[in-house]
Amino acid sequence: MKDRRVFDRRRIRRRFGRAANDYASRARLQAEVAGRLLERLDGLRFEPRIVVDLGCGPGLQARALTERFGQARVLALDLALPMLRQARRQAGWRGRRFARVAGDAHALPLAESSVDLVYSNLMLQWSDDLPAVLNGLRRVLKPGGLVLVSTFGPDTLTELRQAWAAVDDGEHVSRFTDVQTVGDCLVRAGFMEPVLDTDWITTTYPHPRGLIDELRAIGATDAMRRPDVGLTSPARLRRMLEAYETHRRPDGFVPATWEVVYASAWAPEPGTPIRSFHGGEEASVPIDAIGRRRRAPEKS
């Protein structure tokens, strides 16, 4: 059977693992988006008992969630073990600590209907099966639980994509999912009252190389599965950087555009079906909600 996976998750794990030590100081965009995502909890009358920070990185948001929900137990979950080691520093020795869990978003090591809030900042774009991930979140969320996520939309890194297009026909920038597809996946997974909105954020650099260095420093370089493509030669990279210069602004800086999609939705009551993209439906019902049929008394 042909492997239909787009991303190499082992490569993703290695790259983010190598970036763990410097991630917190270099991931300025991720920190900005995390703040905007947390603001979406303001005004909600919602006191979760179990919170999962999915794709927690070095644990900055797990710490923020612990401080925000003082009575909750927070689980920081990430694919890369070095990130979880960094997260241990954020947990600290004073005050309430959060637990750290190694796991894959495609196979969550969590019990069914065990979580009140799943928070995930800029992790879903690394999934090549968004419906499966959202179905997994639906499985672990309690009825009435909340999923709150951010991911990148298709306009992200459009300048970099155009610069590479001037060099060759290869696909050097990862693909990103549009807001309509994210919403459709949430509905198909059975989530209720989805709310989605989009931001466009621009970061700037003195030279295009600054963007490339930043992406490498945080492990966010291309991780698509293309065994037929070798390493990028210095000459091709130089041509791409020269092509990027066409985007230089009057203020002397070169920009990078990021389309950020924010989404939230509520988990439904047990038994609400999940509509698969491949056809068919499935539903999950707690065993204690299933009645037992009594046998009619035998006639003598």
C-alpha positions in Angstrom: 0.0 0.0 0.0 1.3 3.5 -0.9 2.3 5.6 2.0 0.0 8.7 1.8 1.7 10.6 4.6 2.9 14.1 3.6 5.2 14.8 6.6 8.0 12.7 8.1 7.2 12.8 11.8 10.5 11.4 12.7 12.2 14.3 11.0 9.8 16.7 12.7 10.7 15.2 16.1 14.4 15.4 15.4 14.3 19.0 14.2 12.2 20.3 17.1 14.4 18.3 19.5 17.5 20.0 18.2 15.8 23.4 18.5 14.6 22.9 22.1 17.4 24.8 23.9 16.9 28.0 22.0 13.2 27.7 21.0 11.8 30.0 23.7 14.1 32.9 22.8 13.8 32.6 19.0 10.1 31.7 18.5 8.8 35.3 18.6 5.9 34.7 16.2 4.8 31.6 18.1 4.8 33.6 21.4 2.7 36.4 19.8 0.1 33.9 18.5 0.0 32.1 21.8 -0.9 35.3 23.5 -3.7 36.0 21.1 -4.9 32.4 21.4 -5.1 32.6 25.2 -7.1 35.9 24.9 -9.9 33.8 23.4 -10.5 32.2 26.8 -11.3 35.7 28.3 -14.9 36.0 29.2 -15.7 32.3 29.1 -17.4 30.9 32.2 -15.4 27.8 32.0 -13.3 26.2 34.8 -11.6 23.0 33.4 -10.3 20.4 35.7 -8.0 18.7 33.1 -6.2 20.8 30.5 -3.9 19.5 27.8 -1.3 21.7 26.0 -0.9 19.8 22.8 2.5 20.4 21.1 3.6 22.2 24.2 7.2 23.0 23.1 9.3 24.3 26.0 6.3 24.7 28.2 5.7 28.4 28.3 2.0 28.0 27.5 1.6 25.1 29.9 2.9 27.4 32.6 0.4 30.1 31.6 -2.5 27.7 31.6 -1.4 26.5 35.0 -1.5 30.0 36.3 -4.8 30.8 34.6 -6.6 27.7 35.9 -5.3 27.4 39.4 -7.4 24.4 40.3 -6.8 22.5 37.1 -4.3 19.7 36.3 -2.3 20.7 33.2 -0.7 18.1 31.0 2.1 19.3 28.6 2.3 16.9 25.7 4.9 17.0 22.9 6.4 14.7 20.3 10.0 15.8 21.1 11.6 14.7 24.3 14.1 17.6 24.5 11.2 20.0 24.4 9.7 18.2 27.4 13.0 18.5 29.2 12.9 22.3 28.6 9.3 22.3 29.8 10.5 20.9 33.2 12.2 24.2 33.8 8.9 26.1 33.2 7.1 23.8 35.7 9.6 25.0 38.4 9.9 23.9 41.9 7.5 26.5 43.4 3.8 26.6 43.2 1.7 24.2 41.1 3.6 22.0 38.6 2.3 20.6 35.4 2.8 17.1 34.2 4.8 16.3 31.0 3.7 13.6 28.6 5.5 12.3 25.5 3.0 11.6 22.7 1.9 12.0 19.2 -1.2 14.0 18.3 -2.2 11.3 15.8 -2.4 8.7 18.6 -3.0 10.5 21.9 -2.0 8.6 25.0 -5.1 9.8 26.9 -8.3 8.1 28.0 -11.6 8.7 26.3 -13.7 11.6 27.7 -10.9 12.5 30.2 -10.1 16.1 29.2 -11.9 19.4 29.7 -9.8 21.7 27.5 -7.4 20.9 24.7 -5.2 24.0 23.9 -2.8 23.8 20.9 -0.7 26.6 19.5 0.7 26.3 16.0 1.0 22.5 16.0 -1.7 21.3 13.7 0.1 22.5 10.5 2.5 19.6 11.1 -0.2 17.1 10.7 -0.9 15.4 7.3 -4.3 14.1 8.6 -6.2 16.9 10.2 -9.5 15.0 10.3 -7.9 12.1 12.2 -6.3 14.5 14.8 -9.6 16.3 15.4 -11.4 13.0 15.7 -8.8 12.1 18.4 -9.4 15.3 20.2 -13.1 14.6 20.1 -12.4 11.2 21.6 -10.5 12.5 24.6 -12.7 15.5 25.4 -15.5 15.2 27.8 -19.0 16.3 26.7 -19.0 20.0 26.9 -15.2 20.2 26.7 -13.5 22.8 24.6 -10.9 22.6 21.9 -8.9 25.8 21.2 -6.3 25.8 18.5 -4.2 27.9 16.1 -2.6 26.9 12.9 -1.2 28.4 9.7 -3.3 29.2 6.6 -2.2 29.0 3.0 -1.0 32.6 2.7 1.8 31.8 5.2 5.3 32.5 3.9 4.0 33.5 0.5 7.1 35.6 -0.2 9.3 32.6 0.5 7.2 30.4 -1.7 7.4 32.9 -4.6 11.2 33.3 -4.2 11.6 29.5 -4.5 9.3 29.5 -7.5 11.7 31.8 -9.3 14.5 29.1 -8.8 12.8 25.8 -9.6 9.5 23.9 -9.7 10.1 22.1 -6.4 7.9 22.5 -3.4 10.1 24.0 -0.7 7.5 25.4 1.6 5.1 23.2 3.5 1.4 23.2 2.6 -1.1 24.9 4.9 -4.9 24.3 5.4 -7.4 27.1 4.8 -9.9 28.2 7.4 -12.9 26.7 5.6 -11.3 23.2 5.7 -10.4 23.6 9.4 -14.1 24.4 10.1 -15.3 21.6 7.9 -13.1 19.1 9.8 -14.4 20.3 13.2 -18.0 19.9 12.0 -17.3 16.4 10.6 -15.7 15.4 13.8 -19.0 16.3 15.6 -17.9 19.4 17.4 -20.5 22.0 18.2 -20.6 25.8 17.8 -17.3 26.2 16.0 -15.8 29.7 15.9 -13.0 30.5 13.4 -11.2 33.7 12.5 -8.0 34.7 10.8 -5.1 37.1 11.4 -2.4 38.2 9.1 0.9 38.9 10.8 4.1 40.3 9.2 7.5 39.8 10.6 10.5 41.7 9.1 14.2 41.0 8.6 17.2 43.1 7.5 18.0 40.3 5.0 16.1 37.3 3.7 18.7 35.0 5.3 17.4 36.2 8.7 14.0 34.4 8.0 15.8 31.2 7.0 18.0 31.3 10.1 15.0 31.9 12.3 13.1 28.9 10.8 16.0 26.6 11.2 16.6 27.8 14.8 13.1 26.8 15.9 13.0 23.6 13.8 10.3 24.9 11.5 11.9 24.0 8.2 10.3 21.9 5.6 9.6 18.3 6.7 7.6 16.9 3.8 8.4 13.4 2.6 10.2 13.8 -0.7 12.8 11.0 -1.0 13.6 12.0 -4.6 14.8 15.5 -3.6 18.3 16.0 -2.2 19.9 18.7 -0.1 19.5 22.3 -1.4 22.8 23.4 -3.0 24.4 26.7 -1.9 24.0 28.1 -5.4 20.2 27.4 -5.5 19.8 28.9 -2.0 21.7 32.0 -3.1 19.4 32.4 -6.1 16.4 32.1 -3.9 17.7 34.7 -1.5 18.3 37.0 -4.5 14.8 36.4 -5.7 13.4 37.3 -2.2 15.0 40.7 -2.5 12.2 41.7 -4.8 10.0 41.9 -1.7 12.2 44.5 0.1 10.1 47.3 1.4 10.7 51.1 1.3 11.7 51.0 5.0 14.7 48.7 4.0 13.3 45.4 5.5 12.1 42.3 3.8 8.8 40.9 5.1 7.4 37.4 5.9 3.6 37.0 5.9 1.9 34.6 8.3 -1.8 33.7 7.9 -2.9 32.5 11.3 -6.2 30.5 11.7 -7.8 30.4 15.2 -10.5 27.9 15.9 -12.6 26.8 19.0 -15.4 24.4 19.3 -17.3 22.4 22.0 -17.4 18.7 22.3 -21.0 17.3 21.9 -22.9 14.8 24.0 -22.0 11.1 23.7 -23.3 9.3 20.7 -22.9 12.3 18.3 -21.5 10.8 15.1 -18.1 11.5 13.6 -18.4 11.9 9.8 -15.4 10.4 8.2 -13.9 12.1 5.1 -13.6 8.6 3.6 -17.4 7.8 4.1 -19.4 6.4 6.9 -20.0 7.5 10.5 -19.0 6.3 13.9 -20.3 7.2 17.3 -19.0 6.6 20.8 -21.3 5.9 23.8 -20.1 5.3 27.4 -20.8 1.8 28.5 -22.7 2.9 31.5 -25.1 4.7 29.2 -26.0 1.4 27.5 -29.1 -0.3 29.0 -29.2 -4.0 29.6 -32.0 -5.9 28.0 -33.9 -8.1 30.4 -35.0 -11.5 29.4 -38.7 -12.1 29.4 -39.7 -14.7 32.0 -40.2 -18.2 30.5 -43.8 -19.5 30.4 -44.4 -22.6 32.4 
